[in-house]
Amino acid sequence: MRRWSAQAKARLIEATLKPGANVSAIAREAGVATSQFGTVRNSVREAGFVIG
């Protein structure tokens, strides 16, 4: 099981929130299931968190 640091998670989520970002490609490059990545991304957006 892979463990991600908080900084690594934030960088990945931040990359997906950029206009025109391809979530599938970012998830694939990170070795994460697209559905799992999308769920986390949506939760972050709905909570109103600002990363960066």
C-alpha positions as CSV (number, residue, x, y, z in Angstrom):
1,M,0.0,0.0,0.0
2,R,1.4,3.4,-1.0
3,R,1.6,6.2,1.6
4,W,1.5,9.8,0.4
5,S,2.7,12.8,2.4
6,A,0.4,15.7,2.8
7,Q,2.5,17.8,0.5
8,A,2.4,15.1,-2.2
9,K,-1.4,14.9,-2.0
10,A,-1.7,18.7,-2.1
11,R,0.5,18.9,-5.2
12,L,-1.5,16.3,-7.0
13,I,-4.9,17.8,-6.1
14,E,-3.6,21.3,-7.0
15,A,-2.5,20.0,-10.4
16,T,-6.1,18.7,-11.0
17,L,-7.7,22.0,-10.1
18,K,-5.9,24.0,-12.8
19,P,-8.0,25.0,-15.7
20,G,-7.9,22.4,-18.5
21,A,-6.2,19.8,-16.3
22,N,-6.7,16.2,-17.4
23,V,-7.5,14.4,-14.2
24,S,-7.3,10.9,-15.8
25,A,-3.7,11.6,-17.0
26,I,-2.6,13.0,-13.7
27,A,-4.1,10.1,-11.8
28,R,-2.5,7.6,-14.2
29,E,0.9,9.2,-13.9
30,A,0.6,9.0,-10.1
31,G,-0.6,5.4,-10.2
32,V,-3.9,6.2,-8.6
33,A,-7.3,5.1,-9.8
34,T,-9.1,7.9,-11.6
35,S,-12.3,7.3,-9.6
36,Q,-10.5,7.6,-6.3
37,F,-8.7,10.7,-7.4
38,G,-11.9,12.3,-8.6
39,T,-13.6,11.6,-5.3
40,V,-10.9,13.3,-3.3
41,R,-10.8,16.2,-5.8
42,N,-14.5,16.8,-5.6
43,S,-14.4,16.7,-1.8
44,V,-11.7,19.3,-1.7
45,R,-13.6,21.6,-4.1
46,E,-16.9,21.2,-2.2
47,A,-15.2,21.9,1.1
48,G,-13.9,25.2,-0.4
49,F,-10.3,24.5,0.4
50,V,-7.7,26.6,-1.4
51,I,-4.4,24.8,-2.0
52,G,-1.3,26.7,-2.9
